[in-house]
Amino acid sequence: MSGKIVGIVIMISALLAGGALYYLQVYGFYEEASADLQQVQLLPLGADTPVPILAENIEAIDADSSPIRFRACFTTPSSLAMLTETYVGLERAVPRNAPEWFACFDAAAIAEELRAGTALAFIGEKNVDFGVDRIVAITQDGRGYIWHELNDCGEKAYDGTIVGEECPRRESN
């Protein structure tokens, strides 16, 4: 009889732990992004500092647990033609998945628009955190999406490769 009780206790513990892990990954660490992150910026051609662009209806989430958990959605009246002439674009960008409850950000749909050419990707800001760039994608109809992506220095730092002199110094906390 005690074997059944131990088995039941183990099963209940596993279910509780699994539920807690799921909650923490999908809901627990995310919160509405701070006001300073709720501004859309793009990197102008030939410049090192990003500048704000016109943006409305900004929704953004972030988590302190990882620098690549930032996601945002917005709308802009700026045309793609004007943006491509003014700001640094990206040849290839792949959006990261967002939690399902953050409904405005559908990574698969954004990726499809980027592939189809109905959306273009730009650099929002380089090194928002060590080795992490902010990527901004904007569609022809003015919908915009933001996420964070590891840059070359970040990929090297996190996979254990020697970083090298071309990467900025990592600030110690």
C-alpha positions as CSV (number, residue, x, y, z in Angstrom):
1,M,0.0,0.0,0.0
2,S,2.8,2.5,0.7
3,G,4.2,2.0,-2.8
4,K,0.9,3.4,-4.2
5,I,1.0,6.4,-1.9
6,V,4.7,7.1,-2.9
7,G,3.7,6.8,-6.6
8,I,0.7,9.1,-6.1
9,V,2.9,11.7,-4.3
10,I,5.5,11.6,-7.1
11,M,2.9,12.0,-9.8
12,I,1.2,14.9,-8.0
13,S,4.6,16.6,-7.4
14,A,5.5,16.1,-11.1
15,L,2.2,17.6,-12.3
16,L,2.7,20.6,-9.9
17,A,6.3,21.1,-11.0
18,G,5.3,20.8,-14.7
19,G,2.5,23.3,-14.3
20,A,4.7,25.8,-12.5
21,L,7.4,25.5,-15.1
22,Y,4.9,26.1,-17.9
23,Y,3.4,29.1,-16.1
24,L,6.8,30.6,-15.5
25,Q,8.0,30.2,-19.1
26,V,4.8,31.5,-20.7
27,Y,3.4,34.0,-18.3
28,G,5.5,34.5,-15.1
29,F,8.5,36.5,-16.2
30,Y,6.8,38.8,-18.8
31,E,5.5,42.2,-18.0
32,E,4.5,45.3,-19.9
33,A,7.7,47.0,-21.1
34,S,8.8,50.2,-19.4
35,A,8.0,53.5,-20.9
36,D,11.6,54.1,-22.2
37,L,11.3,50.8,-24.3
38,Q,7.9,51.9,-25.7
39,Q,9.5,54.2,-28.3
40,V,10.3,53.0,-31.8
41,Q,13.7,53.9,-33.0
42,L,15.7,53.1,-36.2
43,L,19.3,53.5,-37.0
44,P,19.9,56.1,-39.7
45,L,22.2,55.4,-42.6
46,G,25.8,56.4,-41.7
47,A,25.0,57.0,-38.0
48,D,25.7,55.2,-34.8
49,T,22.8,56.4,-32.7
50,P,19.2,55.5,-33.4
51,V,16.5,58.1,-33.8
52,P,12.7,57.9,-33.0
53,I,10.2,57.4,-35.8
54,L,6.5,58.1,-35.8
55,A,4.7,55.3,-34.1
56,E,1.3,54.8,-32.5
57,N,-0.6,52.0,-30.7
58,I,2.6,50.6,-29.2
59,E,2.2,47.3,-27.2
60,A,5.4,45.9,-25.7
61,I,6.4,43.1,-23.3
62,D,9.7,42.3,-21.8
63,A,11.3,40.1,-19.2
64,D,14.3,40.6,-17.0
65,S,15.2,36.9,-17.3
66,S,16.6,37.2,-20.8
67,P,17.6,40.1,-23.1
68,I,15.9,38.4,-26.1
69,R,12.4,38.2,-24.7
70,F,11.4,41.8,-25.7
71,R,8.5,41.9,-28.3
72,A,6.5,44.9,-29.5
73,C,3.8,45.8,-32.0
74,F,2.9,49.3,-33.3
75,T,1.6,51.2,-36.3
76,T,3.4,53.9,-38.3
77,P,2.3,56.3,-41.0
78,S,5.9,56.2,-42.5
79,S,6.1,54.6,-45.9
80,L,8.6,51.7,-46.7
81,A,10.1,53.8,-49.5
82,M,11.0,56.6,-47.1
83,L,12.2,54.2,-44.5
84,T,14.5,52.3,-46.9
85,E,16.1,55.6,-48.1
86,T,16.7,56.8,-44.5
87,Y,17.5,53.9,-42.2
88,V,19.8,50.8,-42.1
89,G,17.9,47.8,-43.5
90,L,18.6,44.1,-42.9
91,E,18.8,41.5,-45.7
92,R,17.6,38.7,-43.5
93,A,15.6,38.7,-40.3
94,V,13.7,35.9,-38.6
95,P,11.3,37.0,-35.8
96,R,11.3,35.1,-32.6
97,N,8.1,33.5,-31.3
98,A,6.2,35.4,-28.7
99,P,3.9,34.0,-26.1
100,E,0.5,33.0,-27.5
101,W,-1.3,35.5,-25.3
102,F,0.6,38.4,-26.9
103,A,-1.8,38.2,-29.8
104,C,-0.5,41.1,-31.9
105,F,2.9,39.4,-32.5
106,D,2.6,36.4,-34.8
107,A,6.2,35.4,-35.7
108,A,5.2,33.0,-38.5
109,A,3.0,35.7,-40.2
110,I,5.7,38.3,-39.8
111,A,8.3,35.9,-41.3
112,E,6.0,35.2,-44.3
113,E,5.6,38.9,-44.9
114,L,9.4,39.4,-44.8
115,R,9.9,36.5,-47.3
116,A,7.2,37.9,-49.6
117,G,8.7,41.4,-49.5
118,T,5.5,43.0,-48.1
119,A,7.5,43.8,-45.0
120,L,11.1,45.0,-44.5
121,A,13.4,44.7,-41.6
122,F,15.6,47.4,-40.1
123,I,18.1,47.8,-37.3
124,G,16.4,49.5,-34.4
125,E,19.5,49.7,-32.2
126,K,22.8,47.8,-32.0
127,N,23.8,46.3,-28.6
128,V,20.8,47.1,-26.6
129,D,22.3,44.6,-24.2
130,F,25.7,43.0,-24.8
131,G,25.5,41.0,-28.0
132,V,21.9,41.8,-28.7
133,D,20.4,44.0,-31.4
134,R,16.9,45.4,-31.6
135,I,15.2,44.4,-34.9
136,V,12.2,46.3,-36.4
137,A,10.1,45.0,-39.2
138,I,7.5,47.2,-40.9
139,T,4.8,46.1,-43.4
140,Q,3.5,47.9,-46.4
141,D,0.3,48.8,-44.5
142,G,2.2,50.4,-41.6
143,R,2.1,47.6,-39.0
144,G,5.4,47.2,-37.2
145,Y,7.0,44.6,-35.0
146,I,10.1,44.7,-32.8
147,W,12.1,41.9,-31.3
148,H,15.7,41.3,-30.0
149,E,18.2,39.1,-31.8
150,L,21.7,37.9,-30.9
151,N,24.3,39.6,-33.1
152,D,27.6,38.0,-34.1
153,C,29.3,39.1,-30.8
154,G,26.4,37.7,-28.8
155,E,26.4,34.4,-30.7
156,K,30.1,34.1,-30.0
157,A,29.9,35.0,-26.4
158,Y,27.0,32.6,-25.6
159,D,28.4,29.6,-27.6
160,G,31.8,29.9,-25.9
161,T,33.8,31.1,-29.0
162,I,36.5,33.7,-28.3
163,V,34.8,37.1,-28.8
164,G,37.7,39.2,-30.3
165,E,38.4,42.8,-30.5
166,E,35.7,43.7,-33.0
167,C,33.1,43.2,-30.2
168,P,32.4,45.9,-27.6
169,R,33.6,45.3,-24.1
170,R,31.1,43.4,-21.9
171,E,30.1,45.4,-18.9
172,S,30.4,43.5,-15.7
173,N,27.4,43.6,-13.3
